[in-house]
Amino acid sequence: MLDWTLLRSFLAVVDTGSLSAAADRLGLVQPTVGRHVRELEETLGVPLFRRQPRGLEPTPAALDLVEDARRMGEAADALERKASGVGDSLAGTVRVTASRMVATYLLPEIVAALHIEEPAVDIEIVASDETQNLLRRDADIALRMYEPQQAQLVRRHIADIPLAVYAAPAYLARRGTPTTLADLLDHDVIGFDRGDDLLQGFSRFGLPVPREWFPIRSDDHVVVWQMVVAGAGIGFAQVPIAEAEPRVVRLAVEDIGFALPLWLVYHEDLRPNRRIRFVADRLADGLARRIARKPR
């Protein structure tokens, strides 16, 4: 009988290409994943990976195992979800994934209130702009900026988060205050490095710019926002987050007419779980109130 723990580590290495990345995905340490791979190789009597400059490459023997191992993983994940779904106790852990901006600026006061109301519920927060796999139990509840399409997911539309343009007073004192979107072409706008959302946005308004036009670039949205707060340039931000920051002001340029939909989702197998429903309700209600809060 093959130990599923070994196969789970094997699949993580296949998917990520390295022991360290696989360990991060599984919440383990690298030596443990390496030991799992060696034990599986000894059990099967074949090498499973070759070390290459860009990481670990599966051998033909490993590739022959992948699909069967994935089916075992799907069955194990389904069993775990259903076992979690039958619980009627609030005590226990709920793993929540959200974007870095939502996790950093919107969730803390909501989770704090939840913890005061029900200390028996432990909350694990995965702050990531990468989509976590709810079918694989990477998280129990996800807050996503798009509507999920998988039929197995319970989904709740919380609100649409509007975007607006902000800058620090120190920047405006130094460079002047733009009054139209076209005026932004004469200013420093903080942009994304590899992401093209802003490039597409400027193009929609008839203001095409190259990536190099943004003098400071990062794909970490928290870093981009903190650059705006520090006065490095002008930025686009989620209104509920920006309006809570006293070190910036909203610019009276025309409405950019864009909003981010916020959805709360979890797997339907978890619907019977009282703890999951409790946390989902508190998160949805708290976020709806926070987003609807009047601007200062």
Secondary structure, 3 states (H helix, E strand, C coil): CCCHHHHHHHHHHHHHCCHHHHHHHHCCCHHHHHHHHHHHHHHHCCCCEEEECCEEEECHHHHHHHHHHHHHHHHHHHHHHHHHHCCCCCCEEEEEEECHHHHHHHHHHHHHHHHHHCCCEEEEEEECCCCCCCCCCCCCEEEECCCCCCCCEEEEEEEEEEEEEEECHHHHHHHCCCCCCHHHHHCCEEECCCCCHHHHHHHHCCCCCCHHHCCEECCCHHHHHHHHHCCCCEEEEEHHHHCCCCCCEECCCCCCCCEEEEEEEEEHHHCCCHHHHHHHHHHHHHHHHHHHCCCC
